[in-house]
Amino acid sequence: MQNIRRNERLAAITRILTSAPNQVIRFSRFAELFGAAKSTLSEDIDILADTMAAFQLGSLDTVTGAAGGVRYRPTMTSSAALAFVQSVANRLAEPGRVLPGGFLYMADILSMPDLVEKMGAVMAGQFYADEPDFVLTMETKGIPVALMAAKALGVPLVIGRRNSKVYEGPAVNINYLSGSAGRIETMSLSRRAVKEGQRALIVDDFMKAGGTAKGMMDMMREFSVTVVGVCVVIATSEPERKRLESAKALMIMEEVDDERESALIRPADWLLNS
């Protein structure tokens, strides 16, 4: 390619970086692609970094060293994250969403790619420094937001099953106590899904007593995997004492109104105080 103008180069670099979140792209790749000097590319990256910061489009980090380059992360500012989570909480607080048993209907929200992509970005922003190797969730409702968190972190998604699948090969099965249902359930995970010594981020959609999340932590212990954190979309305020105390929720559900079939949904304290 000849005579590539800066605006064309900036557009292409932006597309390459944003399509591979949290992946380090080496300057040599851009140099070969555009036939530009690394000093020129450094100026391009500075322009893009300033633009993204000004319009709150994420962050660009320059990574030094032999394998260095530039990395895009779809981060959100504290104020932007709070405003977004508050808008979702308002929708989830609408009448008619509380189901028998104290569950919340949220399938429509978790089916909207633009919303779950932002949820995943908010979650990922809390765990970049922990460098998880994969995101773990339990089938099925937590899959969309877990997938988007994995995308933002640039890592694979691993899904725990309620029953082992023949096409996934040999599996590890454990029994765990479901906090919401109060009964023993089974969790299955393919032996090929993760490797000993890796680091996992657990993501789920809803936490009442924390039994499922605790089961996923127990499963990771069977694989000798370190859990760097647990993040859920919504946690209930009751019971106050969960089977898992370290989980981080985006929203808290409290004060259920049975007559209106609604609940007070608010952003979690860590968002309010950040």
Secondary structure as UniProt FT lines:
FT   HELIX           6..18
FT   TURN            21..22
FT   HELIX           27..34
FT   HELIX           38..54
FT   TURN            55..56
FT   STRAND          59..63
FT   TURN            66..67
FT   STRAND          69..73
FT   HELIX           78..92
FT   TURN            95..96
FT   STRAND          98..99
FT   TURN            100..102
FT   STRAND          103..104
FT   TURN            107..108
FT   HELIX           109..111
FT   HELIX           113..125
FT   TURN            126..127
FT   HELIX           128..130
FT   STRAND          134..138
FT   TURN            139..142
FT   HELIX           143..153
FT   STRAND          157..161
FT   HELIX           166..168
FT   STRAND          171..177
FT   TURN            179..181
FT   STRAND          184..190
FT   TURN            191..192
FT   TURN            196..197
FT   STRAND          199..207
FT   HELIX           211..222
FT   TURN            223..224
FT   STRAND          226..236
FT   STRAND          248..257
FT   TURN            258..261
FT   STRAND          262..267
FT   HELIX           269..272
//
